Amino acid sequence: MLIGLDLDEVLAALMPQLIEYHNYLYKTSYVFDDFKSFYLWKTWGGTRKETDKKIWNFYDSELFDDTLPIEGAREGIEVLAKRHKLAIITSRPQEIKGKTQKWLRKYFPDKFSAVHFAYNFSHGKGKSKKKLAICKDLGVEVLIEDCLENVMDIENVSSKTKVILLDRPWNRSRLPKNVTRVFSWKEIINKLNE
C-alpha cells in the first residue's frame, strides 16, 4: 500500500519550535493549545502577510533547524516502512526543500520514496497541486495529516484515499467521510493494522 504523510505536526514537531520562536521574539506567551485555527494570524493577530513574514524568518532560524520528530514518529515509520511504500506530501515551500531533505535524512534516512511539495496559501501560486490531487495522481491509499483544511473536499476529490487525522487543537471539528481521528502514532499503527 502507498501511504502519504504530511511532514509538520505528523513527523516533525514544528509548532513547539515556532511557538518558542514567536514567544521569544515578540514577547508573547502562547502555548500549543492556543492555536485553535490552522491560520496562525487568527491567534497571533495582525495580517496574513505579517504572519507569512514571521514564518519565512522562522525558516531561517536555528529553532527551525533544531525541530525534533513527533513522539513515536520514528518508531512508527520503521514499522510502516517494512510493509508499505511511503511518500511525503508537505505544504512546506519549495524554497526550503534543501532544509527539508536534510532533516528527513537525519531522522528518517531512506524511508520515503519521494517528497512532494503541495499547494500552500502563502506560497502555492503557480504549479503546486493540492494534497488530495497529489494523492489521486500517485494512487495514495492512506494520507496521514494534521490539517483538516487539506482534506475537507476528500469526498469530492479522492474517495479512494482514506485520511488518518492526527489530533491537534486546530483540527477539532466535524470530520468528513473517510477521515479518522487519532491521538498518537501508536493509534496510527493500530488503525493501519486493522
CYANA upper distance limits for C-alpha pairs under 8 A (distance plus 0.5 A):
  1 MET  CA     83 ARG  CA      8.39
  1 MET  CA     84 HIS  CA      5.69
  1 MET  CA     85 LYS  CA      6.66
  1 MET  CA    140 VAL  CA      8.26
  1 MET  CA    141 GLU  CA      7.10
  2 LEU  CA     84 HIS  CA      6.57
  2 LEU  CA     85 LYS  CA      5.31
  2 LEU  CA     86 LEU  CA      6.34
  2 LEU  CA     87 ALA  CA      7.95
  2 LEU  CA    139 GLY  CA      7.62
  2 LEU  CA    140 VAL  CA      5.61
  2 LEU  CA    141 GLU  CA      6.31
  2 LEU  CA    142 VAL  CA      7.53
  3 ILE  CA     84 HIS  CA      7.48
  3 ILE  CA     85 LYS  CA      6.76
  3 ILE  CA     86 LEU  CA      5.48
  3 ILE  CA     87 ALA  CA      6.83
  3 ILE  CA    140 VAL  CA      6.19
  3 ILE  CA    141 GLU  CA      6.56
  3 ILE  CA    142 VAL  CA      5.45
  3 ILE  CA    143 LEU  CA      6.36
  3 ILE  CA    144 ILE  CA      8.10
  4 GLY  CA     86 LEU  CA      6.46
  4 GLY  CA     87 ALA  CA      5.40
  4 GLY  CA     88 ILE  CA      6.16
  4 GLY  CA     89 ILE  CA      6.58
  4 GLY  CA    135 CYS  CA      7.72
  4 GLY  CA    140 VAL  CA      6.59
  4 GLY  CA    141 GLU  CA      8.32
  4 GLY  CA    142 VAL  CA      6.66
  4 GLY  CA    143 LEU  CA      5.04
  4 GLY  CA    144 ILE  CA      6.73
  5 LEU  CA     10 VAL  CA      7.79
  5 LEU  CA     11 LEU  CA      8.48
  5 LEU  CA     86 LEU  CA      7.84
  5 LEU  CA     87 ALA  CA      6.71
  5 LEU  CA     88 ILE  CA      5.35
  5 LEU  CA     89 ILE  CA      6.20
  5 LEU  CA     90 THR  CA      8.12
  5 LEU  CA    143 LEU  CA      6.17
  5 LEU  CA    144 ILE  CA      5.30
  5 LEU  CA    145 GLU  CA      6.90
  6 ASP  CA     10 VAL  CA      6.36
  6 ASP  CA     11 LEU  CA      7.68
  6 ASP  CA     88 ILE  CA      6.40
  6 ASP  CA     89 ILE  CA      5.70
  6 ASP  CA     90 THR  CA      5.58
  6 ASP  CA     91 SER  CA      8.35
  6 ASP  CA    143 LEU  CA      8.11
  6 ASP  CA    144 ILE  CA      6.59
  6 ASP  CA    145 GLU  CA      5.67
  6 ASP  CA    146 ASP  CA      7.89
  7 LEU  CA     11 LEU  CA      5.53
  7 LEU  CA     12 ALA  CA      6.37
  7 LEU  CA     88 ILE  CA      7.14
  7 LEU  CA     89 ILE  CA      7.63
  7 LEU  CA     90 THR  CA      6.07
  8 ASP  CA     12 ALA  CA      5.29
  8 ASP  CA     13 ALA  CA      6.95
  8 ASP  CA     14 LEU  CA      6.24
  8 ASP  CA     90 THR  CA      8.05
  9 GLU  CA     13 ALA  CA      5.69
  9 GLU  CA     14 LEU  CA      6.56
  9 GLU  CA     15 MET  CA      7.54
  9 GLU  CA     70 ILE  CA      7.33
  9 GLU  CA    146 ASP  CA      6.95
 10 VAL  CA     70 ILE  CA      7.09
 10 VAL  CA     73 ALA  CA      7.99
 10 VAL  CA    144 ILE  CA      7.74
 10 VAL  CA    145 GLU  CA      6.89
 10 VAL  CA    146 ASP  CA      6.94
 10 VAL  CA    166 LEU  CA      7.36
 11 LEU  CA     69 PRO  CA      5.93
 11 LEU  CA     70 ILE  CA      5.81
 11 LEU  CA     73 ALA  CA      6.14
 11 LEU  CA     74 ARG  CA      8.33
 12 ALA  CA     67 THR  CA      7.06
 12 ALA  CA     68 LEU  CA      6.39
 12 ALA  CA     69 PRO  CA      4.86
 12 ALA  CA     70 ILE  CA      5.80
 13 ALA  CA     17 GLN  CA      7.83
 13 ALA  CA     67 THR  CA      6.66
 13 ALA  CA     68 LEU  CA      6.17
 13 ALA  CA     69 PRO  CA      5.94
 13 ALA  CA     70 ILE  CA      5.40
 14 LEU  CA     18 LEU  CA      6.69
 14 LEU  CA     64 PHE  CA      7.85
 14 LEU  CA     67 THR  CA      6.44
 14 LEU  CA     68 LEU  CA      8.13
 15 MET  CA     19 ILE  CA      6.39
 15 MET  CA     32 PHE  CA      7.60
 16 PRO  CA     20 GLU  CA      6.62
 16 PRO  CA     32 PHE  CA      7.25
 17 GLN  CA     21 TYR  CA      6.61
 17 GLN  CA     63 LEU  CA      6.29
 17 GLN  CA     64 PHE  CA      6.96
 17 GLN  CA     67 THR  CA      6.92
 18 LEU  CA     22 HIS  CA      6.61
 18 LEU  CA     58 PHE  CA      7.49
 18 LEU  CA     63 LEU  CA      8.00
 18 LEU  CA     64 PHE  CA      7.79
 19 ILE  CA     23 ASN  CA      6.45
 19 ILE  CA     30 TYR  CA      6.99
 19 ILE  CA     31 VAL  CA      7.38
 19 ILE  CA     32 PHE  CA      7.86
 20 GLU  CA     24 TYR  CA      6.58
 21 TYR  CA     25 LEU  CA      6.60
 21 TYR  CA     58 PHE  CA      7.62
 21 TYR  CA     63 LEU  CA      7.31
 22 HIS  CA     26 TYR  CA      6.11
 22 HIS  CA     27 LYS  CA      7.97
 22 HIS  CA     28 THR  CA      7.40
 23 ASN  CA     27 LYS  CA      5.56
 23 ASN  CA     28 THR  CA      4.81
 23 ASN  CA     29 SER  CA      5.96
 23 ASN  CA     30 TYR  CA      7.07
 24 TYR  CA     28 THR  CA      7.53
 30 TYR  CA     34 ASP  CA      6.83
 31 VAL  CA     35 PHE  CA      8.29
 32 PHE  CA    169 PRO  CA      8.27
 33 ASP  CA    169 PRO  CA      6.24
 34 ASP  CA     43 THR  CA      7.60
 34 ASP  CA    169 PRO  CA      8.11
 35 PHE  CA     40 LEU  CA      7.64
 35 PHE  CA     43 THR  CA      6.62
 35 PHE  CA    169 PRO  CA      6.56
 35 PHE  CA    170 TRP  CA      6.46
 36 LYS  CA     43 THR  CA      8.13
 36 LYS  CA    169 PRO  CA      5.53
 36 LYS  CA    170 TRP  CA      4.70
 36 LYS  CA    171 ASN  CA      8.00
 37 SER  CA     42 LYS  CA      7.26
 37 SER  CA     43 THR  CA      7.90
 37 SER  CA    169 PRO  CA      7.90
 37 SER  CA    170 TRP  CA      4.87
 37 SER  CA    171 ASN  CA      7.87
 38 PHE  CA    147 CYS  CA      7.50
 38 PHE  CA    170 TRP  CA      5.80
 38 PHE  CA    171 ASN  CA      8.14
 39 TYR  CA     43 THR  CA      8.22
 40 LEU  CA     44 TRP  CA      6.63
 40 LEU  CA     51 THR  CA      7.42
 41 TRP  CA     45 GLY  CA      5.38
 41 TRP  CA     46 GLY  CA      6.43
 41 TRP  CA     47 THR  CA      6.63
 41 TRP  CA     48 ARG  CA      6.39
 41 TRP  CA     51 THR  CA      6.34
 42 LYS  CA     46 GLY  CA      8.48
 46 GLY  CA     50 GLU  CA      6.88
 46 GLY  CA     51 THR  CA      7.74
 47 THR  CA     51 THR  CA      6.81
 48 ARG  CA     52 ASP  CA      6.63
 49 LYS  CA     53 LYS  CA      6.88
 50 GLU  CA     54 LYS  CA      6.89
 51 THR  CA     55 ILE  CA      6.73
 52 ASP  CA     56 TRP  CA      6.73
 52 ASP  CA    122 SER  CA      7.13
 53 LYS  CA     57 ASN  CA      6.72
 54 LYS  CA     58 PHE  CA      6.62
 55 ILE  CA     59 TYR  CA      6.78
 56 TRP  CA     60 ASP  CA      7.28
 57 ASN  CA     61 SER  CA      7.17
 58 PHE  CA     63 LEU  CA      7.95
 58 PHE  CA     64 PHE  CA      6.72
 59 TYR  CA     64 PHE  CA      6.11
 59 TYR  CA     65 ASP  CA      8.21
 59 TYR  CA     96 ILE  CA      8.17
 60 ASP  CA     64 PHE  CA      7.61
 61 SER  CA     65 ASP  CA      7.19
 62 GLU  CA     66 ASP  CA      6.56
 63 LEU  CA     67 THR  CA      6.99
 65 ASP  CA     99 LYS  CA      8.15
 65 ASP  CA    103 TRP  CA      8.36
 69 PRO  CA     73 ALA  CA      6.86
 69 PRO  CA     74 ARG  CA      7.55
 69 PRO  CA    107 TYR  CA      7.83
 70 ILE  CA     74 ARG  CA      8.40
 71 GLU  CA    185 TRP  CA      7.97
 72 GLY  CA     76 GLY  CA      6.45
 72 GLY  CA    184 SER  CA      8.04
 72 GLY  CA    185 TRP  CA      5.90
 72 GLY  CA    186 LYS  CA      7.55
 73 ALA  CA     77 ILE  CA      6.50
 73 ALA  CA    185 TRP  CA      6.54
 74 ARG  CA     78 GLU  CA      6.77
 74 ARG  CA    107 TYR  CA      7.75
 74 ARG  CA    108 PHE  CA      7.37
 75 GLU  CA     79 VAL  CA      6.97
 76 GLY  CA     80 LEU  CA      6.73
 76 GLY  CA    185 TRP  CA      6.71
 76 GLY  CA    186 LYS  CA      7.73
 76 GLY  CA    189 ILE  CA      7.09
 77 ILE  CA     81 ALA  CA      6.28
 77 ILE  CA    108 PHE  CA      8.33
 77 ILE  CA    111 LYS  CA      7.93
 78 GLU  CA     82 LYS  CA      7.18
 78 GLU  CA    111 LYS  CA      8.33
 79 VAL  CA     83 ARG  CA      7.82
 79 VAL  CA    189 ILE  CA      8.41
 80 LEU  CA     84 HIS  CA      6.19
 80 LEU  CA     85 LYS  CA      8.49
 80 LEU  CA     86 LEU  CA      8.32
 80 LEU  CA    189 ILE  CA      8.14
 81 ALA  CA     85 LYS  CA      6.88
 81 ALA  CA     86 LEU  CA      7.19
 81 ALA  CA    111 LYS  CA      6.71
 85 LYS  CA    112 PHE  CA      7.76
 85 LYS  CA    113 SER  CA      7.37
 86 LEU  CA    111 LYS  CA      7.40
 86 LEU  CA    112 PHE  CA      5.45
 86 LEU  CA    113 SER  CA      6.46
 86 LEU  CA    114 ALA  CA      8.26
 87 ALA  CA    112 PHE  CA      5.55
 87 ALA  CA    113 SER  CA      5.90
 87 ALA  CA    114 ALA  CA      5.60
 87 ALA  CA    115 VAL  CA      6.51
 87 ALA  CA    116 HIS  CA      8.13
 88 ILE  CA    112 PHE  CA      7.26
 88 ILE  CA    114 ALA  CA      6.77
 88 ILE  CA    115 VAL  CA      5.10
 88 ILE  CA    116 HIS  CA      6.44
 89 ILE  CA    115 VAL  CA      6.59
 89 ILE  CA    116 HIS  CA      5.26
 89 ILE  CA    117 PHE  CA      6.54
 89 ILE  CA    118 ALA  CA      7.00
 89 ILE  CA    131 LYS  CA      7.10
 89 ILE  CA    134 ILE  CA      8.28
 90 THR  CA    115 VAL  CA      8.03
 90 THR  CA    116 HIS  CA      6.74
 90 THR  CA    117 PHE  CA      5.66
 90 THR  CA    118 ALA  CA      6.22
 90 THR  CA    131 LYS  CA      8.20
 91 SER  CA    117 PHE  CA      6.22
 91 SER  CA    118 ALA  CA      5.35
 91 SER  CA    119 TYR  CA      6.41
 91 SER  CA    120 ASN  CA      5.88
 91 SER  CA    131 LYS  CA      8.44
 92 ARG  CA     96 ILE  CA      7.72
 92 ARG  CA     97 LYS  CA      8.41
 92 ARG  CA    117 PHE  CA      6.83
 92 ARG  CA    118 ALA  CA      7.89
 92 ARG  CA    120 ASN  CA      7.86
 93 PRO  CA     97 LYS  CA      7.60
 93 PRO  CA    117 PHE  CA      7.25
 93 PRO  CA    120 ASN  CA      8.00
 93 PRO  CA    123 HIS  CA      6.85
 93 PRO  CA    124 GLY  CA      8.18
 94 GLN  CA    117 PHE  CA      6.85
 96 ILE  CA    100 THR  CA      6.61
 97 LYS  CA    101 GLN  CA      6.59
 98 GLY  CA    102 LYS  CA      6.64
 99 LYS  CA    103 TRP  CA      6.68
100 THR  CA    104 LEU  CA      6.79
101 GLN  CA    105 ARG  CA      6.63
102 LYS  CA    106 LYS  CA      6.77
103 TRP  CA    107 TYR  CA      6.81
103 TRP  CA    108 PHE  CA      8.48
104 LEU  CA    108 PHE  CA      5.56
104 LEU  CA    109 PRO  CA      6.81
105 ARG  CA    109 PRO  CA      4.82
105 ARG  CA    110 ASP  CA      7.53
116 HIS  CA    134 ILE  CA      8.45
117 PHE  CA    128 SER  CA      7.63
118 ALA  CA    124 GLY  CA      7.80
118 ALA  CA    128 SER  CA      5.89
118 ALA  CA    129 LYS  CA      5.78
118 ALA  CA    130 LYS  CA      5.88
118 ALA  CA    131 LYS  CA      6.10
118 ALA  CA    134 ILE  CA      8.05
119 TYR  CA    123 HIS  CA      7.69
119 TYR  CA    124 GLY  CA      4.76
119 TYR  CA    125 LYS  CA      7.87
119 TYR  CA    128 SER  CA      5.25
119 TYR  CA    129 LYS  CA      5.64
119 TYR  CA    130 LYS  CA      5.39
119 TYR  CA    131 LYS  CA      7.58
120 ASN  CA    124 GLY  CA      5.03
120 ASN  CA    130 LYS  CA      8.29
121 PHE  CA    125 LYS  CA      8.23
124 GLY  CA    128 SER  CA      6.08
124 GLY  CA    129 LYS  CA      8.41
129 LYS  CA    133 ALA  CA      6.71
129 LYS  CA    134 ILE  CA      6.92
130 LYS  CA    134 ILE  CA      6.97
130 LYS  CA    150 ASN  CA      8.02
131 LYS  CA    135 CYS  CA      6.71
131 LYS  CA    150 ASN  CA      7.03
131 LYS  CA    151 VAL  CA      8.28
132 LEU  CA    136 LYS  CA      6.63
132 LEU  CA    150 ASN  CA      7.90
132 LEU  CA    151 VAL  CA      7.26
132 LEU  CA    154 ILE  CA      7.41
132 LEU  CA    157 VAL  CA      7.19
132 LEU  CA    158 SER  CA      7.02
133 ALA  CA    137 ASP  CA      6.67
133 ALA  CA    157 VAL  CA      7.62
133 ALA  CA    158 SER  CA      8.05
134 ILE  CA    138 LEU  CA      6.61
135 CYS  CA    139 GLY  CA      6.29
135 CYS  CA    140 VAL  CA      5.29
135 CYS  CA    141 GLU  CA      8.27
135 CYS  CA    143 LEU  CA      8.15
135 CYS  CA    158 SER  CA      8.13
135 CYS  CA    161 THR  CA      7.71
136 LYS  CA    140 VAL  CA      6.88
136 LYS  CA    157 VAL  CA      8.30
136 LYS  CA    158 SER  CA      6.39
136 LYS  CA    161 THR  CA      8.01
139 GLY  CA    161 THR  CA      8.46
140 VAL  CA    161 THR  CA      6.67
141 GLU  CA    160 LYS  CA      6.92
141 GLU  CA    161 THR  CA      5.11
141 GLU  CA    162 LYS  CA      6.60
142 VAL  CA    161 THR  CA      5.89
142 VAL  CA    162 LYS  CA      5.21
142 VAL  CA    163 VAL  CA      6.05
142 VAL  CA    164 ILE  CA      7.68
143 LEU  CA    161 THR  CA      7.40
143 LEU  CA    162 LYS  CA      6.78
143 LEU  CA    163 VAL  CA      5.27
143 LEU  CA    164 ILE  CA      6.71
144 ILE  CA    163 VAL  CA      6.33
144 ILE  CA    164 ILE  CA      5.28
144 ILE  CA    165 LEU  CA      6.49
144 ILE  CA    166 LEU  CA      7.74
145 GLU  CA    163 VAL  CA      7.51
145 GLU  CA    164 ILE  CA      6.79
145 GLU  CA    165 LEU  CA      5.54
145 GLU  CA    166 LEU  CA      6.69
146 ASP  CA    165 LEU  CA      5.80
146 ASP  CA    166 LEU  CA      5.58
146 ASP  CA    167 ASP  CA      7.16
146 ASP  CA    168 ARG  CA      7.20
146 ASP  CA    171 ASN  CA      7.49
147 CYS  CA    151 VAL  CA      7.86
147 CYS  CA    165 LEU  CA      8.13
147 CYS  CA    170 TRP  CA      7.95
147 CYS  CA    171 ASN  CA      6.70
148 LEU  CA    152 MET  CA      6.55
148 LEU  CA    165 LEU  CA      7.98
148 LEU  CA    171 ASN  CA      5.90
148 LEU  CA    175 LEU  CA      8.46
151 VAL  CA    163 VAL  CA      8.22
152 MET  CA    175 LEU  CA      8.47
152 MET  CA    176 PRO  CA      6.94
153 ASP  CA    157 VAL  CA      6.64
153 ASP  CA    176 PRO  CA      8.50
154 ILE  CA    158 SER  CA      5.94
154 ILE  CA    159 SER  CA      6.73
154 ILE  CA    161 THR  CA      8.23
154 ILE  CA    176 PRO  CA      7.89
154 ILE  CA    177 LYS  CA      8.32
154 ILE  CA    178 ASN  CA      8.03
155 GLU  CA    159 SER  CA      5.88
155 GLU  CA    176 PRO  CA      7.73
155 GLU  CA    177 LYS  CA      7.10
155 GLU  CA    178 ASN  CA      8.01
159 SER  CA    178 ASN  CA      7.98
161 THR  CA    178 ASN  CA      7.95
162 LYS  CA    178 ASN  CA      5.52
162 LYS  CA    179 VAL  CA      6.68
163 VAL  CA    178 ASN  CA      6.54
163 VAL  CA    179 VAL  CA      5.10
163 VAL  CA    180 THR  CA      6.75
164 ILE  CA    179 VAL  CA      6.33
164 ILE  CA    180 THR  CA      5.46
164 ILE  CA    181 ARG  CA      6.47
164 ILE  CA    182 VAL  CA      7.32
164 ILE  CA    188 ILE  CA      7.68
165 LEU  CA    179 VAL  CA      7.10
165 LEU  CA    180 THR  CA      6.37
165 LEU  CA    181 ARG  CA      5.23
165 LEU  CA    182 VAL  CA      6.57
166 LEU  CA    181 ARG  CA      6.51
166 LEU  CA    182 VAL  CA      5.62
166 LEU  CA    183 PHE  CA      6.24
166 LEU  CA    184 SER  CA      7.34
167 ASP  CA    171 ASN  CA      7.11
167 ASP  CA    172 ARG  CA      7.69
167 ASP  CA    181 ARG  CA      6.69
167 ASP  CA    182 VAL  CA      6.37
167 ASP  CA    183 PHE  CA      5.74
167 ASP  CA    184 SER  CA      8.41
168 ARG  CA    172 ARG  CA      7.38
175 LEU  CA    179 VAL  CA      6.59
175 LEU  CA    180 THR  CA      8.06
182 VAL  CA    187 GLU  CA      6.39
182 VAL  CA    188 ILE  CA      7.01
183 PHE  CA    187 GLU  CA      7.06
184 SER  CA    188 ILE  CA      7.00
185 TRP  CA    189 ILE  CA      6.83
186 LYS  CA    190 ASN  CA      6.78
187 GLU  CA    191 LYS  CA      6.56
188 ILE  CA    192 LEU  CA      6.78
189 ILE  CA    193 ASN  CA      6.67
190 ASN  CA    194 GLU  CA      6.89
